[in-house]
């Protein structure tokens, strides 16, 4: 598999701002598409052999499937806070329309399990403050296992304040054991600009795990994407002054939909330090950041 790092604008599809399919990624389970709609625009999405979470990145949408319509209030942007979302069933035809325009992520996973078309309210999204000190980040577990029913897809959002580190300690989920699940993962990034619109940046690291060679150390910018077929992934570092968002899409071959990970042995100790540190005050008390 080649092409782990996809710079913004480098992987468009037929009408998609970004299209990562199982075929283009060179793997079997996870996908991500980003749909940009002009004001008054719409698109019919055929889910085919995938279930999908439809997540507003910016803007509102009307989503219709088999005669049922859900109105997604959405948000002005990913740094505003969690959003409501829709779950799109496998083998469905879904119309997505936006009166004012917007950008919408479709997080997919292959499955044969047919579950109903559903609405996920913003107020039901569990918001977790993970880590402490400079490892503080906000995790929005809208599509986590055990939170919202799906067959295979596991999806979360992470916001890392400028100057902080996340996906730390580095961890992996590339084999099936009693303590770990095999999951392909997509990281889609948005990076907040500076006060005068200066482009932001951050960094991402993926390294080899036993039996799985990979070596990525990359400066990431707004709307870049990184594919993680295997290996230790993390940390992600947000440059001072530039908050970092990423959308994680995971799926794998296991019959159990679960997120079980192994921490990198050289970095696992850092978890023990969080008990004596305060969570970054930029995150506390806010549904957004």
N, C-alpha and C positions, 0 to 999 in steps of 0.2 A: 504494500500500500504506500502510495506517495502523496504528496501534497497535504501534509497535516495542517499547515498554516495557510489560511485563506484571507488575504487582505480585503478590506472593504471594496465592494464593486467588482471583485475578481471572479465571482461565481454566480452570475445571474442565470435564471432559467426562463422558460417561456412565460413571460409576464411577471416573473418573480424578481424581487430585488436581490434575493439570495435563495439558492436552491441547493440543498445537500440531500441527495438521495442515498439509499443503501448502495446503489451501483456506483455513484460518483465517489462515495467515500471508500469503496472497496471493502465494505463489511456487510453485515446481514440484518441489523435490527433498527438502529436509530436514524432519524431524519430530521431536517429542519428546513422550513421555507419561510421567507418573509415577504409578505404581500403589502405593497404600497398602493393605496387607493387615493385618487384625486377626489375633491369634493363632488359628491353625487355618484361616485364610482361604485362598481360592484363586480364580483367575480363568482362564478360557479366553481366550487372545489369538489372534485371527486376523490374521496379518500382511498378508494381501491382496497388494497390489502393492509391498510394501516388504520389504527385509531390515532386521533390527534387532539391535542389541547390547543385551542385558539386563544391566544393571549394578546390583548392590545398593548403595544409598546407606546403608542401615542394615538389619541383619538378614540372615538366611539364607533360602535358598529351594531348593525342589525343582522342577526344570524338565523337563517331559516333552514330547517331540515324536515322533510316529510310532513309539511303542513304546520309544524310547530315553530314559533319564532321566539328567540331570546334577544332582549335588548342589553347590549353591553355598554355600560357607562364609560368604561375605560379610564384614561388618565391623560394628563398633558404630556407626560414623559415618564421614563422609568424611575427617575429620582424622586417623583412625587410620593410614591408609596405603592403598596400592593394594588392590584386591579381585580375586577371581576373577570370571568373567563367562561369559555364554553368547551364542553367535551364533544367531539365529533366521532360518531361510531364508524367502525369499519364498513366498507362497501356502501357508502352513503354519498348522496349528492347534496351539497350544502351551498347556499347562497350567502355570501358575505357582502354587505353594503354599508357605505358610510356617507352620511349626508354632508359632513364637514371635512371628510378625508382623514386619513391616518395610516399608521403602519401596524401590521398585525403579524405575530409569529405563529406558525403552525408547527407544533412539536409532535413528531410522529414516531410510531413504533409498529412494526409488523405484528400482526396477531390474527388468529382465526376466531377470537371470542367477540361476539356481538353484544355490546352493552348499549343502553339507551342514550340518546341525545340529552345532554343535561347542561344546566347553568350552575356556575360556581360563584357565589356571592363574595364580594371583596371582604365583607366583615367576617367571613368564615375562614379566611386564609390565616393560618398560624404564622405569627412573626416571631422568630427566634433571634435573640442576641447571643451570638456564639463567640467564644474566646474572651479576651480581656486585654487591656492595655493596647499596645500597637498591633495586637492580633484580633482586635474587636471588629466584627462585621455583622451585618443584618442578613438573616436568611428568611426568605418568604417561601414557606413550604406548601404552596398551593397545590402542587401535583405530586406530593411525596407519598410513598407507600404508607398506608395506614391513615392517610388524611382524606384522600379523594379516590374513589374506586376507579381503577382502570385495569386493563388486562396485562400490560407490559410496560408502558411508558412511565418513567419517573422524571418529574420536572420540578425544578426549584429556581428561584432568583436569589442572587447574592449582591449586596451593596457593601463595598469596602470604602470607608472614608479615605480621603487623600492622606498619604503617608503611612497607611496601615497595610498589613499583610493578611491574606486570606488563603484558603485552601492550604492551610498550614496547621499542623505538620503535613508534609506531603503524604499522600496515601495512594492506595491502589485497590482496584477491584477487577482483576483480570484472570481470576481462576475461581472455580467452584469448590469451596470447602465448607466446613461447619462454621467458619468465621468470616467468610468472604463470598461475594456474588460476582459472577462475570457480567460486566456491563460495559458496552460501548458508550462513550460520552462525548458530547459536543459542548464547547464553551463559546457562546456568542457574547461579545463584549460591546458595551457602550461606555464611553469615557467622557466625563463632564468637561466642558471647556473652561478656560480661565475667565477672569472678570471682563475682559475685553474680547472674548471669543477666541482666545488663543487655543490651538489644538492641544488636547491632553494626551497623556501617554501612561502606560503601565508596563509591567513585565509578567511573563508567564514561563513556567518551567515544567517540562516533562522529561523524566529520565528512565533509564532501563531498569526493569525489575527482572527477577530470575527467569531466564528463558525468553525474555521479550526485549529485544533491542529497540531503543528509540532515544533520540537526543534532541530536545527542543529547548532553546533559550531564546525568547523572542520579545522584542518590544512591540506591544499591542497598542492599537489606536482605536478610535471610535468606529464601531461596526465591523471590526475584524472578528474572525472566527478561528478557533483551534480545534482540531479533531484529536481525540485520545482513544486509540484502539486498545491500548494496554499501557503498562508502565506506571511508575510513581508520578503523580501529577500534583503540582504545587511546588513552592508557593506561587501565588499571584501577588504582585506588589503594585499598589496604586501610588503614583508619583505625588509628592506633596502638592497640594493645591488643586488636584484633579481626582474627584471621586470616581470610583470604578464600579460599574454594574456588569454582572454576567448572568446569562440565562443558561442553565445546565439542562441538557436533554439526555436521558440515559435509558437504555433498554438492552436486554441480553437474552440468552437462550434458556435461562432457568425457568422452570414451571412456577417457582415462587417469585412474586414481585416484591423484592426487598433490596435495601441498600445496606450492605454489610461491607466494611472496609478494613484494610490493614494499614496502620500507620508506618511510615518509614522508620526503621529502627534507630536511625541517627537523630531523628527529630521528635520522637514520641514523648520524650521527657518534658517538652515545652508545655504540654497540657497541665502538668502538675503545678506550673507557675501561675496559672490563671486564677487559682483560688485566692491568691494574695494580691491580686490587681483589680482595680475598678474597670468596669466596661467604659469604653470611650464615651464621654458625655455628649458627643455629637450624635450618638445613636439613642441614648436612653430617653424614654418618654415620648418617642415619635413613632408613628406608624410608617412614616416615610423617613427620608433623611435629608 
